[in-house]
Every structure is written in C-alpha cells, then in structure tokens.
C-alpha cells in the first residue's frame, strides 16, 4: 500500500463531509471522495453499517460512481458516537517518568533508583492491574473544520493526541481473545484537557473532575478519517503531534501498558460498547504540562497517526470566537 498526500496507507477509508447544512458520508480513495448512500452501505447510517461492517462491499465501490476531489471537500468528524470512553495513564514510559519524578521529589532515591522502582510498579500493574477508564461527552466530538475555542476561565488548556478505537459489533463482557472482533476501525482524537480543573480544589478527597477538565465544546477533535481495522496495526502506529511546526509528541502505541484487546475487553465489562462508539487509548509523553507550554490563541496543532492521516486544529481565544 502506498501513502497518499492525505497520509492514508489504506486502499480506502470513510469520512464525513459537509454538504451545505447537512453532513454526509463518503468513501475516500486516493485523492477523491465518493458520496455514499444508504443503498451503497446496505445500512441506514454509519453506525448501523459498523454493527456488521462489510468492508468488501465498500472495496467494490472504489473507482465507481461520481467522486469529488478531496481537496475541495470540507471534512468533519468521521464518527458519530453515542458513547466516548477514555483511558488514562496507559503509556508505559510516560507513566514511569511521571512516577519517577514524584519519587525523586519526595524521597531520597536517585533518579536511577526511582526509574527502576517505577518500572517494576508498571510491570506489576500490567501483569495484575486493570485499565483506568473515564467517560467523555459525545457532544464534544467535532472535526478539525471547527476551531478549538479556548475557554476564558483558564490559561492551561493542554493537548493529548490519541489513537481512538471505533467499535463495530456491540461488545458486552467480551474476553481479550474476542475483543478485536468488535473493532471496526481507528481514527485520531485529540483529548484536550484543562489542567487546573483536573483536581478539585474545594475538596481534594473527591479527586479528579474529568467533566469540567475535558468536556468543553470541541474538546475532542476527531478524524479526519475512519480507517478500517484490517488496514491498521493498532498495536504499533506512531502518534505524532506538532505545535506550530515544533514536535511535541512522538511515540508508538507499542508502548501501551494495556493493549487494544485489553482495553476493549476491560471497557466492555461494565457497559455494552455500541457500534460507532470510540475508545481512546491514552496519550504518550509530550503534553503541554511536560513542556510547560499550554495552548494559546493562534496556535495550530497538526496531529498525525501513521496510516490514519493528519488533523489540523486551529486554536482561538474565547473572546476572539465571539463568545
């Protein structure tokens, strides 16, 4: 498979695009987008198709029908999830660095001793622990055609580029061995976070406040494409984010503490995962908190994952956005 200027290596992918006030589904192949009807899908809508994704059906449509130049189409979020699940502390090296930093600040351990201790903790967690999940609001999922409005109540809005699993067939209490049968594909999501709202200040015993820190409008820019699972090795793709052209994140999902089967299985134990839902797999090192540099008016984030394309998110201050 060859890579096109879209960053896709797959022979085709799905995308949603704007057609006046409507949002429609299209089949992306090379530099073109072919509009898809319900008859083309063999299903009423995208989520219904993903429930029993027939990728061969779509493969047969590549090169047929009237196609639009992709460069002339406004893409939006490629998914319309009913549920969004997010994974915390899931990149091994990232968590080791965080734990080791805390240990060196609060004990007399040397940096080497702290890293060795943190590494053993992560090995134990991977062997006997469980993934850490929380939920996001589907209304926060937007395309990169929508500017990211930085709420005026904080100056510490941060980026977290992540590989997102798109659920296909409903998954409820599935095993790790069964989990990949319920993965339809993958997309890119930037899990934007307001750092000073993560922990409650009025009652520290409550702990984290993911609702306020992660669920402002537009805080889950997604896409641009939904790439079918058969074309992606989700266990070894590069997650790369540049801020105004400067590399901030550059890692591989090979460093995930809990891999994709473990995440899908773990998340499905509590609530059924529905077709079209997205499960974020965690963010690697290189967030703004690490760099001590947070998002500002005029910033441009280019987030790419190998084989899945690139999303370009433009940041605007809340006052500049007219809010």
Buried (B, 14 or more C-beta within 10 A) or exposed (E): EEEBEBBBBBBBBBBBBBEEEEBBBBBBBBEBBBBBEEEBBEBEEBBBBBBEBEBEEBBEBBEEEEBBEBEEBEBBBBBBBEBBBBBBBBBBBBBBBBBBBEBBEEEEBEEEBBBBBBBEBBEEBBEEEEBBBBBBBBEBBBBBBBBBBBBEEBEBBBBBBBBBBBBBBBBEEBEBEBBBEBBBBBBBBBBBBBBBBBEEEEEEEEEBBBEBBBBBBBBBBBBBBBBBBEBBEBBEBBBBBBBEEEEBBBBBBEBBBBBBBBBBBBBBEEBBBBBBBBBBBBBBBBBBBBEEBBBBBEBEBBBBBBBBBBBBBBBBBBEEBEE
